[in-house]
């Protein structure tokens, strides 16, 4: 999987999540929105590897996680995240919503409409959305 593939997956999964949200399928929408962020962070991680370089084993192993906070650290964005949180309170709120996503949400039958809508807004807000911010590092 390369950077272009991951970028396409971000768009695909986000559009699928939107369809599910509109269809009131909140469980699947929530899961796919978090997966969208996971793929977006992994796009940022691709900048850690040069074309034709043999990948660093530690970087490769740390990249194989679903934890959004851990992935941000691998991408080298933790300090930039903190600066953004300090400068934009809405972004900080959005990150706090987004970071609670987990791949285990695919098994969570208790996800409600508000939770899915909150995550969608936290990701997509034009001025303070997490995905919007991540795309500045693509």
N, C-alpha and C positions, 0 to 999 in steps of 0.2 A: 504494500500500500504506500502510495506516495502523497506528496502535498496536494496535488490536484485532485486525487481521489478523495482525500479527506475533506477538501473544500466542497466538493460535490455532495458528499454525504451530509455536510452541515445543511446545505440547501434542501436536500431531499428529506432529511429527518425533520427539519423545521416545518416544511410544507405538509408532511404527513401529520405532524403534531397539530398543526392548525386545523386540518380536516377533522381529526379526531375531537378536538376541542369544540368545533362547531357542531359536531354530531353528538355532543354530550357524552363522549367516551373519555372521561377524565383520567382514568387510570393509565390508559395507553398514551394519551396526550402528555401527561406528566412525565412518564418514563422517557418518551422520545425527546422531550424538550431538554431533559438532563443529558441524554445521550448526544444531543446536538452540541451542548457546551463541551462535553468530553472531546468530541471530534474537533471542535474549534480550538481547544487548548492544544490538542495534538498537532494541529497545523502549526501552531507557534513553536512547538518542540522541534519541528523539522528544520528550523533555523539553527539548531544546535549541531546539525550534521551537514557536512559539505558533500556535494555530489561526488561519487566515486570513492569517498573515504570509507574505510572499514569502520562500522559503528562501534562506539564505545560500549562495552558490555554493561557497565553500570547504568549508563543512560538508557540503553535498550531495556534493561530489566525494570528500571524505575518508571518507564513509560507504559509498562503493561499493568496499569492500575485503572480503577474507575473513580478513584477519589479525586474530586476536582481540586481540592486544596493541594494535595500532593503533586498533581499534574502541573499546577501553576508553578510550584517550586522547580520542577524539572524543566519547565519552559523558561525559567529565569525571570519570572514576572512577579514574584512576591513583593519586592520593594516597590515596583510600579503600581501594584494593586494597592498597597498601603497609601501611597501618595494620592492615588485617585480617590480612595475612601476619605482621606482627610480633606481633599479639595471639593468633594461632591457628596453631600450627605445622602442624597437619593441613591447614588451609586452604592454607597455603603449598605444601605437598606436592601438594595437589589442583590448585592453579593451575599448578604446574610441569608436571603431567601434561597438563592441558587446553590450555595455551598452545602445546604442541607440535603440536596438530592443525593440519592444513592442508587447504584445499579440494583439493589435489592428492592427498590420500589416496584419493580416488575411483578413482585409477589404481593404487593400491598393492595388489599381490596378495600381499604378505608379512605382512599384519596377522594376528596370531595371537589366540587366545582371550584370553590374559592381557592383552594390550594393550587389547582392546575392553572387557573387564571392568574393568580399571583406570580407563579413561576413564568408564565408566558410574558407578562408585563415586565418582570425583572430582567428577562433576557432581551426583550425587543425594544425597550424604551429608547427613543431616538437620541436622547441626551444623557441618559444614565443607565442604559441597558448593558448587561454583562457581555452579551454577544457583540453588541456595537463596539464596546471597548476592546474586546479581544481582536476584532477585525483590524484594528489600528496596528497590530503587531504581526499581520500576515505579510 
